[in-house]
Amino acid sequence: MRIITLVLALLGSTLLYSQISPIDLFTSNARTDQRNYGNGVTKLLIDGDNLIRQGRWEEAIQAYDIAVEQWPNWAPAYLKRAMAKQRMGRNTEAERDLQRAFLISPNSVMLFSLNNPASKMRLLATLPPETDQQETTKTVYDLKTSGKLMQASSLINQLEDNQDLPPADIALLRGNLQLLQEDHFEAIAYYDWALQRGTSAELLHNRGLARILTYNFPDGCADLERASHLGYQPSEQQHLDLCSF
């Protein structure tokens, strides 16, 4: 319940969807049939998001209504509708939708809520404790969790300039930072760069989350599944929670 209250507070105090350009449907390279991941209902969320960017809140709610009707056990549909309803002052309905989303998938609420770095950091893979520069990387983690993203970025720059960490580790830190800043495609680019230089369960896990945030559920869920097979245990639980609808 504490997380639900926090998310509602965040919805009420921040401007949603600051970007103007509309979202395009993703292009999937996954072998999994994307119909298994609700391609049609995913488009409804994209339509709703684009309507919100145009200030057409009631029409966005109608798109989310259809998504909820078609996939009543899919948390992102309830969360998106909660955001729109809260913006329209329908707070009781928004809280009801948010509670429903949280009951279905707590991870979805943490992942898709905006301006909530502390919750997102609970989902992201980070550098292991035995990493070189452990004290500095922990400071980066703490800064990200507290929302001090500019300070975290400066510290990552120092680590890179001093060549204190391997480039792939820097890419993971930067990718996580971009994800927290809601620049999901830039985050994916960092993870891709690092994965081209060596497979890592942690990188696959985080790229999976970033891909899901761009509504690319087939590739994102495939990444989580692969990370789980490589031994990263949180990926199994998050795959079950985020990809079962």
Backbone as CSV, one residue per row, in Angstrom:
resi,resn,N_x,N_y,N_z,CA_x,CA_y,CA_z,C_x,C_y,C_z
1,MET,0.822,-1.207,0.000,0.000,0.000,0.000,0.858,1.261,0.000
2,ARG,2.035,1.192,0.654,2.920,2.360,0.671,3.340,2.732,-0.736
3,ILE,3.629,1.731,-1.584,4.040,2.000,-2.961,2.895,2.613,-3.743
4,ILE,1.670,2.107,-3.518,0.501,2.665,-4.206,0.352,4.140,-3.874
5,THR,0.462,4.476,-2.582,0.351,5.876,-2.170,1.441,6.726,-2.801
6,LEU,2.660,6.186,-2.838,3.786,6.918,-3.421,3.553,7.184,-4.897
7,VAL,3.093,6.165,-5.619,2.876,6.339,-7.054,1.788,7.366,-7.312
8,LEU,0.715,7.321,-6.532,-0.336,8.323,-6.699,0.193,9.728,-6.440
9,ALA,1.046,9.859,-5.441,1.640,11.167,-5.171,2.483,11.626,-6.339
10,LEU,3.232,10.716,-6.922,4.070,11.061,-8.077,3.212,11.461,-9.262
11,LEU,2.099,10.756,-9.456,1.221,11.096,-10.569,0.654,12.493,-10.395
12,GLY,0.398,12.868,-9.152,-0.203,14.165,-8.923,0.769,15.315,-8.964
13,SER,2.057,15.044,-8.847,3.026,16.137,-8.726,3.911,16.309,-9.935
14,THR,3.749,15.473,-10.967,4.605,15.580,-12.138,3.781,15.677,-13.395
15,LEU,4.354,16.266,-14.412,3.701,16.370,-15.708,3.977,15.107,-16.497
16,LEU,2.936,14.404,-16.885,3.104,13.149,-17.591,3.375,13.389,-19.057
17,TYR,4.210,12.506,-19.623,4.423,12.467,-21.060,4.863,13.818,-21.625
18,SER,6.052,14.229,-21.297,6.540,15.529,-21.746,6.935,15.534,-23.210
19,GLN,7.225,14.366,-23.783,7.607,14.342,-25.178,6.394,14.593,-26.054
20,ILE,6.616,15.214,-27.210,5.526,15.555,-28.113,5.362,14.511,-29.199
21,SER,6.460,13.967,-29.689,6.384,13.061,-30.823,5.639,11.798,-30.448
22,PRO,4.807,11.259,-31.356,4.054,10.052,-31.065,4.947,8.826,-31.041
23,ILE,4.462,7.799,-30.374,5.167,6.535,-30.322,4.824,5.728,-31.559
24,ASP,5.800,5.088,-32.137,5.562,4.172,-33.248,5.546,2.746,-32.718
25,LEU,4.812,1.883,-33.399,4.835,0.476,-33.033,6.244,-0.074,-33.192
26,PHE,6.606,-0.965,-32.285,7.946,-1.511,-32.335,8.086,-2.477,-33.495
27,THR,9.320,-2.706,-33.873,9.658,-3.756,-34.817,10.340,-4.867,-34.038
28,SER,9.738,-6.024,-34.034,10.241,-7.105,-33.210,11.105,-8.055,-34.011
29,ASN,12.218,-8.467,-33.412,13.083,-9.482,-33.993,12.969,-10.808,-33.253
30,ALA,12.023,-10.875,-32.315,11.906,-12.086,-31.501,11.269,-13.216,-32.294
31,ARG,11.659,-14.441,-31.933,11.047,-15.591,-32.562,9.646,-15.832,-32.024
32,THR,9.389,-15.372,-30.814,8.085,-15.583,-30.203,7.009,-14.825,-30.962
33,ASP,5.891,-15.473,-31.210,4.768,-14.814,-31.866,4.277,-13.688,-30.969
34,GLN,4.327,-12.462,-31.462,3.988,-11.327,-30.608,2.522,-11.325,-30.216
35,ARG,1.690,-12.111,-30.886,0.293,-12.184,-30.461,0.182,-12.814,-29.079
36,ASN,1.185,-13.609,-28.696,1.191,-14.166,-27.353,1.379,-13.090,-26.298
37,TYR,1.845,-11.925,-26.700,2.078,-10.837,-25.758,1.146,-9.665,-26.032
38,GLY,-0.036,-9.951,-26.568,-1.057,-8.921,-26.670,-0.725,-7.805,-27.626
39,ASN,-0.299,-8.139,-28.857,0.064,-7.086,-29.806,-1.068,-6.090,-29.995
40,GLY,-2.308,-6.604,-30.135,-3.432,-5.700,-30.347,-3.670,-4.778,-29.171
41,VAL,-3.650,-5.341,-27.959,-3.895,-4.525,-26.778,-2.717,-3.599,-26.509
42,THR,-1.521,-4.017,-26.881,-0.372,-3.120,-26.758,-0.573,-1.879,-27.608
43,LYS,-1.101,-2.057,-28.815,-1.363,-0.901,-29.676,-2.381,0.045,-29.036
44,LEU,-3.330,-0.511,-28.287,-4.293,0.346,-27.593,-3.588,1.249,-26.580
45,LEU,-2.595,0.711,-25.885,-1.839,1.551,-24.945,-1.052,2.615,-25.690
46,ILE,-0.471,2.246,-26.825,0.261,3.222,-27.620,-0.677,4.313,-28.111
47,ASP,-1.865,3.914,-28.581,-2.865,4.901,-29.015,-3.229,5.828,-27.855
48,GLY,-3.433,5.243,-26.682,-3.768,6.062,-25.515,-2.661,7.033,-25.166
49,ASP,-1.418,6.560,-25.207,-0.281,7.442,-24.918,-0.212,8.596,-25.919
50,ASN,-0.443,8.296,-27.194,-0.389,9.345,-28.210,-1.513,10.355,-28.029
51,LEU,-2.682,9.887,-27.608,-3.795,10.801,-27.325,-3.458,11.710,-26.143
52,ILE,-2.795,11.169,-25.144,-2.391,11.980,-24.000,-1.417,13.064,-24.432
53,ARG,-0.516,12.725,-25.345,0.431,13.724,-25.837,-0.283,14.863,-26.546
54,GLN,-1.448,14.595,-27.040,-2.239,15.630,-27.710,-3.215,16.309,-26.752
55,GLY,-3.167,15.929,-25.477,-4.068,16.516,-24.504,-5.485,15.978,-24.566
56,ARG,-5.683,14.850,-25.220,-7.025,14.279,-25.388,-7.214,13.169,-24.350
57,TRP,-7.372,13.618,-23.108,-7.334,12.705,-21.979,-8.510,11.738,-21.961
58,GLU,-9.717,12.243,-22.210,-10.882,11.368,-22.163,-10.816,10.294,-23.239
59,GLU,-10.338,10.669,-24.428,-10.195,9.680,-25.493,-9.125,8.650,-25.127
60,ALA,-8.082,9.111,-24.453,-7.055,8.174,-23.990,-7.649,7.176,-23.010
61,ILE,-8.462,7.662,-22.087,-9.106,6.768,-21.120,-9.966,5.736,-21.838
62,GLN,-10.649,6.158,-22.895,-11.470,5.219,-23.660,-10.612,4.122,-24.289
63,ALA,-9.425,4.494,-24.790,-8.516,3.483,-25.345,-8.069,2.510,-24.257
64,TYR,-7.734,3.055,-23.081,-7.334,2.189,-21.979,-8.506,1.328,-21.498
65,ASP,-9.731,1.875,-21.555,-10.917,1.092,-21.190,-11.020,-0.168,-22.042
66,ILE,-10.791,-0.002,-23.339,-10.879,-1.147,-24.251,-9.775,-2.152,-23.925
67,ALA,-8.582,-1.630,-23.628,-7.473,-2.517,-23.270,-7.806,-3.335,-22.028
68,VAL,-8.375,-2.678,-21.017,-8.754,-3.375,-19.778,-9.829,-4.413,-20.071
69,GLU,-10.784,-4.053,-20.921,-11.864,-4.983,-21.249,-11.324,-6.224,-21.966
70,GLN,-10.359,-6.016,-22.868,-9.830,-7.133,-23.640,-8.856,-7.988,-22.828
71,TRP,-8.062,-7.326,-21.960,-7.070,-8.044,-21.170,-7.204,-7.626,-19.703
72,PRO,-8.232,-8.158,-19.008,-8.529,-7.702,-17.642,-7.476,-8.085,-16.607
73,ASN,-6.514,-8.902,-16.973,-5.459,-9.289,-16.024,-4.097,-8.748,-16.429
74,TRP,-4.096,-7.622,-17.137,-2.847,-7.021,-17.586,-2.637,-5.699,-16.847
75,ALA,-1.666,-5.662,-15.961,-1.468,-4.513,-15.075,-1.183,-3.201,-15.796
76,PRO,-0.337,-3.153,-16.858,-0.055,-1.851,-17.481,-1.296,-1.112,-17.968
77,ALA,-2.325,-1.845,-18.397,-3.542,-1.173,-18.856,-4.213,-0.424,-17.712
78,TYR,-4.277,-1.057,-16.546,-4.863,-0.386,-15.384,-4.001,0.794,-14.934
79,LEU,-2.690,0.618,-14.971,-1.801,1.690,-14.528,-1.906,2.902,-15.442
80,LYS,-1.907,2.662,-16.753,-2.035,3.771,-17.692,-3.363,4.489,-17.498
81,ARG,-4.418,3.727,-17.306,-5.728,4.365,-17.099,-5.745,5.134,-15.786
82,ALA,-5.073,4.609,-14.763,-4.992,5.326,-13.493,-4.311,6.676,-13.670
83,MET,-3.229,6.714,-14.451,-2.526,7.972,-14.707,-3.448,8.987,-15.373
84,ALA,-4.177,8.527,-16.395,-5.062,9.441,-17.123,-6.213,9.908,-16.244
85,LYS,-6.784,8.998,-15.484,-7.908,9.372,-14.613,-7.463,10.343,-13.524
86,GLN,-6.278,10.123,-12.991,-5.776,11.041,-11.973,-5.610,12.430,-12.553
87,ARG,-5.118,12.509,-13.788,-4.939,13.802,-14.454,-6.261,14.516,-14.655
88,MET,-7.340,13.751,-14.814,-8.667,14.338,-15.004,-9.401,14.569,-13.682
89,GLY,-8.714,14.347,-12.569,-9.321,14.591,-11.266,-10.205,13.469,-10.764
90,ARG,-10.174,12.342,-11.422,-10.990,11.192,-11.024,-10.158,10.316,-10.080
91,ASN,-9.856,10.877,-8.916,-8.849,10.277,-8.048,-9.290,8.953,-7.443
92,THR,-10.544,8.834,-7.078,-11.013,7.578,-6.489,-10.907,6.448,-7.496
93,GLU,-11.323,6.725,-8.734,-11.213,5.713,-9.785,-9.742,5.396,-10.079
94,ALA,-8.903,6.428,-10.062,-7.485,6.220,-10.328,-6.861,5.315,-9.273
95,GLU,-7.204,5.549,-8.016,-6.648,4.720,-6.948,-7.142,3.280,-7.070
96,ARG,-8.390,3.114,-7.472,-8.920,1.762,-7.651,-8.168,1.027,-8.756
97,ASP,-7.921,1.732,-9.868,-7.164,1.113,-10.962,-5.736,0.776,-10.534
98,LEU,-5.140,1.686,-9.782,-3.761,1.465,-9.350,-3.668,0.280,-8.389
99,GLN,-4.634,0.164,-7.512,-4.658,-0.973,-6.600,-4.811,-2.282,-7.375
100,ARG,-5.668,-2.252,-8.400,-5.855,-3.448,-9.217,-4.551,-3.817,-9.938
101,ALA,-3.886,-2.811,-10.493,-2.613,-3.065,-11.172,-1.598,-3.653,-10.205
102,PHE,-1.548,-3.137,-8.998,-0.571,-3.602,-8.017,-0.855,-5.034,-7.585
103,LEU,-2.140,-5.379,-7.474,-2.488,-6.749,-7.106,-2.095,-7.736,-8.204
104,ILE,-2.236,-7.320,-9.467,-1.888,-8.195,-10.584,-0.383,-8.323,-10.741
105,SER,0.307,-7.188,-10.712,1.746,-7.205,-11.013,2.442,-6.031,-10.347
106,PRO,2.958,-6.214,-9.134,3.688,-5.122,-8.474,4.862,-4.618,-9.307
107,ASN,5.540,-5.518,-10.015,6.677,-5.090,-10.828,6.256,-4.158,-11.946
108,SER,5.094,-4.394,-12.536,4.610,-3.505,-13.599,4.373,-2.102,-13.066
109,VAL,3.819,-2.003,-11.861,3.580,-0.681,-11.261,4.907,0.032,-11.047
110,MET,5.894,-0.690,-10.535,7.205,-0.074,-10.299,7.890,0.294,-11.615
111,LEU,7.743,-0.557,-12.629,8.450,-0.333,-13.885,7.834,0.790,-14.699
112,PHE,6.509,0.828,-14.808,5.849,1.765,-15.710,5.512,3.111,-15.055
113,SER,5.577,3.212,-13.733,5.321,4.508,-13.105,6.445,5.466,-13.452
114,LEU,6.099,6.741,-13.571,7.055,7.743,-14.007,7.728,8.419,-12.823
115,ASN,8.966,8.880,-13.047,9.697,9.655,-12.044,9.745,8.935,-10.700
116,ASN,10.088,7.681,-10.746,10.112,6.855,-9.548,11.390,6.011,-9.541
117,PRO,12.559,6.656,-9.472,13.822,5.914,-9.609,14.056,4.882,-8.522
118,ALA,13.587,5.152,-7.307,13.840,4.206,-6.221,13.203,2.849,-6.519
119,SER,11.977,2.867,-7.018,11.302,1.607,-7.334,11.946,0.922,-8.529
120,LYS,12.292,1.685,-9.550,12.916,1.085,-10.733,14.270,0.463,-10.393
121,MET,15.016,1.075,-9.491,16.310,0.527,-9.119,16.170,-0.828,-8.426
122,ARG,15.015,-1.083,-7.836,14.777,-2.385,-7.223,14.651,-3.477,-8.275
123,LEU,14.308,-3.093,-9.499,14.129,-4.065,-10.575,15.394,-4.257,-11.402
124,LEU,16.232,-3.219,-11.486,17.391,-3.254,-12.374,18.546,-4.055,-11.784
125,ALA,19.245,-4.766,-12.666,20.494,-5.409,-12.271,21.592,-4.351,-12.194
126,THR,22.460,-4.476,-11.216,23.567,-3.536,-11.030,24.879,-4.314,-10.998
127,LEU,25.966,-3.589,-10.866,27.271,-4.248,-10.795,27.379,-5.057,-9.504
128,PRO,27.999,-6.214,-9.548,28.127,-7.047,-8.345,28.982,-6.377,-7.283
129,PRO,28.802,-6.769,-6.014,29.540,-6.122,-4.911,31.055,-6.225,-5.046
130,GLU,31.541,-7.300,-5.677,32.999,-7.467,-5.762,33.622,-6.649,-6.878
131,THR,32.831,-5.818,-7.561,33.358,-4.987,-8.639,34.433,-4.038,-8.124
132,ASP,35.425,-3.767,-8.981,36.401,-2.733,-8.646,35.675,-1.417,-8.394
133,GLN,36.267,-0.574,-7.579,35.651,0.714,-7.243,34.293,0.501,-6.562
134,GLN,34.248,-0.491,-5.669,32.985,-0.848,-5.023,32.350,0.345,-4.301
135,GLU,33.170,1.106,-3.588,32.625,2.235,-2.834,32.026,3.274,-3.772
136,THR,32.705,3.548,-4.891,32.203,4.548,-5.826,30.931,4.067,-6.519
137,THR,30.906,2.802,-6.936,29.717,2.294,-7.616,28.522,2.239,-6.662
138,LYS,28.773,1.995,-5.377,27.676,2.046,-4.410,27.143,3.463,-4.280
139,THR,28.044,4.453,-4.339,27.598,5.844,-4.295,26.744,6.171,-5.517
140,VAL,27.155,5.666,-6.687,26.344,5.853,-7.896,24.960,5.260,-7.693
141,TYR,24.914,4.056,-7.134,23.631,3.388,-6.877,22.765,4.235,-5.941
142,ASP,23.352,4.712,-4.864,22.594,5.504,-3.885,22.074,6.802,-4.512
143,LEU,22.893,7.435,-5.346,22.467,8.670,-5.993,21.295,8.403,-6.939
144,LYS,21.362,7.330,-7.691,20.264,6.984,-8.594,18.992,6.707,-7.809
145,THR,19.122,5.942,-6.735,17.952,5.579,-5.942,17.274,6.803,-5.348
146,SER,18.068,7.787,-4.962,17.516,9.003,-4.358,17.074,10.029,-5.401
147,GLY,17.227,9.705,-6.680,16.782,10.612,-7.731,17.784,11.682,-8.111
148,LYS,19.006,11.604,-7.599,20.048,12.594,-7.923,20.805,12.123,-9.166
149,LEU,20.099,12.161,-10.294,20.613,11.530,-11.496,21.755,12.319,-12.131
150,MET,21.745,13.633,-12.028,22.841,14.422,-12.586,24.132,14.151,-11.838
151,GLN,24.042,14.028,-10.515,25.234,13.724,-9.728,25.742,12.314,-10.040
152,ALA,24.819,11.397,-10.228,25.213,10.037,-10.600,25.924,10.037,-11.944
153,SER,25.415,10.814,-12.887,26.030,10.902,-14.209,27.450,11.454,-14.118
154,SER,27.649,12.470,-13.299,28.986,13.047,-13.144,29.968,12.036,-12.577
155,LEU,29.502,11.235,-11.645,30.379,10.234,-11.036,30.708,9.128,-12.045
156,ILE,29.745,8.759,-12.868,30.009,7.773,-13.915,31.044,8.324,-14.901
157,ASN,30.928,9.612,-15.218,31.925,10.245,-16.101,33.327,10.133,-15.514
158,GLN,33.440,10.342,-14.216,34.744,10.240,-13.560,35.293,8.815,-13.658
159,LEU,34.425,7.834,-13.422,34.856,6.443,-13.524,35.347,6.120,-14.930
160,GLU,34.659,6.664,-15.925,35.057,6.412,-17.312,36.354,7.142,-17.644
161,ASP,36.454,8.402,-17.254,37.662,9.181,-17.561,38.906,8.559,-16.927
162,ASN,38.741,8.031,-15.714,39.875,7.427,-15.010,40.102,5.975,-15.402
163,GLN,39.234,5.447,-16.271,39.310,4.044,-16.703,39.328,3.104,-15.500
164,ASP,38.461,3.415,-14.527,38.392,2.611,-13.308,37.572,1.333,-13.489
165,LEU,36.736,1.287,-14.529,35.889,0.124,-14.775,35.980,-0.277,-16.236
166,PRO,35.730,-1.531,-16.550,35.686,-1.948,-17.953,34.581,-1.204,-18.700
167,PRO,34.737,-1.003,-20.012,33.722,-0.276,-20.783,32.321,-0.881,-20.671
168,ALA,32.216,-2.209,-20.607,30.889,-2.834,-20.507,30.201,-2.465,-19.191
169,ASP,30.972,-2.357,-18.113,30.394,-1.953,-16.834,29.924,-0.499,-16.885
170,ILE,30.700,0.350,-17.529,30.287,1.744,-17.702,28.998,1.809,-18.512
171,ALA,28.912,0.979,-19.553,27.707,0.969,-20.388,26.490,0.539,-19.580
172,LEU,26.660,-0.434,-18.681,25.546,-0.846,-17.832,25.097,0.291,-16.924
173,LEU,26.065,0.982,-16.315,25.729,2.112,-15.446,25.009,3.209,-16.223
174,ARG,25.496,3.497,-17.430,24.878,4.551,-18.239,23.492,4.111,-18.739
175,GLY,23.388,2.852,-19.130,22.083,2.362,-19.569,21.050,2.463,-18.466
176,ASN,21.437,2.081,-17.266,20.515,2.195,-16.135,20.110,3.644,-15.892
177,LEU,21.074,4.537,-16.015,20.775,5.956,-15.820,19.765,6.444,-16.852
178,GLN,19.953,6.058,-18.108,19.023,6.477,-19.158,17.630,5.906,-18.911
179,LEU,17.565,4.686,-18.443,16.256,4.103,-18.156,15.553,4.893,-17.058
180,LEU,16.299,5.281,-16.026,15.706,6.076,-14.941,15.247,7.439,-15.436
181,GLN,15.901,7.966,-16.470,15.516,9.248,-17.048,14.416,9.097,-18.089
182,GLU,13.859,7.892,-18.187,12.762,7.563,-19.107,13.183,7.642,-20.573
183,ASP,14.490,7.564,-20.852,14.975,7.509,-22.231,15.295,6.044,-22.536
184,HIS,14.249,5.294,-22.823,14.372,3.846,-22.891,15.163,3.376,-24.108
185,PHE,15.004,4.063,-25.224,15.735,3.648,-26.419,17.229,3.913,-26.268
186,GLU,17.584,4.993,-25.598,19.002,5.259,-25.345,19.568,4.209,-24.388
187,ALA,18.771,3.807,-23.415,19.205,2.744,-22.505,19.470,1.457,-23.283
188,ILE,18.559,1.117,-24.183,18.733,-0.090,-24.996,20.020,-0.002,-25.811
189,ALA,20.319,1.182,-26.339,21.528,1.352,-27.142,22.779,1.047,-26.318
190,TYR,22.824,1.490,-25.064,23.974,1.188,-24.205,24.068,-0.309,-23.926
191,TYR,22.935,-0.938,-23.610,22.961,-2.373,-23.342,23.375,-3.149,-24.591
192,ASP,22.855,-2.733,-25.753,23.234,-3.394,-27.008,24.745,-3.319,-27.227
193,TRP,25.294,-2.118,-27.016,26.731,-1.914,-27.230,27.536,-2.874,-26.367
194,ALA,27.153,-2.981,-25.108,27.895,-3.855,-24.201,27.698,-5.323,-24.558
195,LEU,26.486,-5.702,-24.940,26.219,-7.098,-25.271,26.933,-7.540,-26.545
196,GLN,27.220,-6.601,-27.409,27.994,-6.936,-28.598,29.426,-7.332,-28.249
197,ARG,29.852,-6.991,-27.051,31.215,-7.277,-26.620,31.284,-8.436,-25.630
198,GLY,30.135,-9.004,-25.317,30.117,-10.148,-24.407,28.769,-10.291,-23.746
199,THR,28.276,-11.515,-23.689,26.963,-11.775,-23.097,27.026,-11.662,-21.585
200,SER,26.023,-11.028,-21.033,25.923,-10.851,-19.586,24.451,-10.956,-19.199
201,ALA,24.180,-11.788,-18.202,22.798,-11.940,-17.751,22.228,-10.608,-17.258
202,GLU,23.072,-9.828,-16.578,22.594,-8.547,-16.044,22.224,-7.585,-17.171
203,LEU,23.041,-7.537,-18.216,22.738,-6.669,-19.354,21.470,-7.129,-20.069
204,LEU,21.329,-8.436,-20.255,20.120,-8.963,-20.888,18.889,-8.630,-20.053
205,HIS,19.009,-8.779,-18.757,17.889,-8.472,-17.858,17.437,-7.018,-18.014
206,ASN,18.405,-6.107,-17.946,18.051,-4.687,-18.025,17.550,-4.302,-19.405
207,ARG,18.151,-4.887,-20.452,17.636,-4.592,-21.787,16.210,-5.101,-21.928
208,GLY,15.927,-6.244,-21.305,14.561,-6.751,-21.331,13.574,-5.773,-20.715
209,LEU,13.933,-5.208,-19.573,13.052,-4.225,-18.939,12.870,-2.987,-19.816
210,ALA,13.963,-2.510,-20.405,13.880,-1.331,-21.270,13.024,-1.615,-22.494
211,ARG,13.164,-2.795,-23.068,12.348,-3.142,-24.228,10.869,-3.221,-23.859
212,ILE,10.562,-3.772,-22.695,9.170,-3.823,-22.251,8.616,-2.419,-22.092
213,LEU,9.429,-1.500,-21.606,8.977,-0.112,-21.460,8.689,0.554,-22.800
214,THR,9.275,0.045,-23.886,8.950,0.559,-25.225,7.830,-0.252,-25.864
215,TYR,7.182,-1.091,-25.073,6.092,-1.975,-25.519,6.579,-3.103,-26.414
216,ASN,7.862,-3.331,-26.465,8.397,-4.455,-27.215,8.437,-5.663,-26.277
217,PHE,7.259,-6.194,-25.984,7.165,-7.313,-25.054,7.825,-8.591,-25.589
218,PRO,7.687,-8.923,-26.874,8.322,-10.164,-27.337,9.831,-10.195,-27.088
219,ASP,10.542,-9.150,-27.522,11.994,-9.122,-27.331,12.359,-8.939,-25.869
220,GLY,11.593,-8.098,-25.154,11.893,-7.861,-23.747,11.726,-9.109,-22.915
221,CYS,10.637,-9.829,-23.140,10.405,-11.057,-22.376,11.410,-12.135,-22.767
222,ALA,11.809,-12.152,-24.033,12.841,-13.107,-24.462,14.164,-12.812,-23.758
223,ASP,14.501,-11.535,-23.589,15.724,-11.165,-22.863,15.664,-11.634,-21.408
224,LEU,14.517,-11.415,-20.752,14.391,-11.849,-19.357,14.515,-13.364,-19.238
225,GLU,13.905,-14.065,-20.178,13.981,-15.524,-20.147,15.419,-15.997,-20.348
226,ARG,16.121,-15.375,-21.260,17.512,-15.758,-21.518,18.396,-15.446,-20.310
227,ALA,18.159,-14.283,-19.685,18.930,-13.930,-18.486,18.684,-14.933,-17.369
228,SER,17.439,-15.387,-17.250,17.109,-16.399,-16.248,17.860,-17.690,-16.520
229,HIS,17.920,-18.098,-17.785,18.633,-19.322,-18.144,20.128,-19.206,-17.861
230,LEU,20.645,-17.972,-17.902,22.058,-17.754,-17.611,22.342,-17.668,-16.115
231,GLY,21.292,-17.772,-15.310,21.490,-17.859,-13.875,21.159,-16.621,-13.073
232,TYR,20.624,-15.571,-13.724,20.265,-14.372,-12.948,18.855,-14.586,-12.387
233,GLN,18.755,-14.891,-11.117,17.509,-15.339,-10.516,16.367,-14.325,-10.577
234,PRO,16.607,-13.014,-10.373,15.476,-12.077,-10.450,14.768,-12.085,-11.799
235,SER,15.463,-12.482,-12.860,14.843,-12.480,-14.187,13.698,-13.472,-14.267
236,GLU,13.822,-14.598,-13.598,12.758,-15.609,-13.637,11.472,-15.059,-13.031
237,GLN,11.605,-14.413,-11.872,10.413,-13.870,-11.213,9.820,-12.713,-12.000
238,GLN,10.685,-11.857,-12.536,10.166,-10.715,-13.288,9.574,-11.150,-14.620
239,HIS,10.136,-12.183,-15.228,9.546,-12.713,-16.458,8.135,-13.234,-16.165
240,LEU,7.990,-13.955,-15.079,6.683,-14.484,-14.705,5.692,-13.350,-14.438
241,ASP,6.160,-12.312,-13.770,5.275,-11.215,-13.383,4.929,-10.300,-14.547
242,LEU,5.925,-9.959,-15.372,5.726,-8.964,-16.424,5.223,-9.554,-17.732
243,CYS,5.442,-10.826,-17.950,5.186,-11.412,-19.265,4.036,-12.399,-19.276
244,SER,3.362,-12.612,-18.173,2.244,-13.553,-18.114,0.931,-12.798,-18.153
245,PHE,0.412,-12.589,-19.345,-0.898,-11.937,-19.481,-1.585,-12.417,-20.722
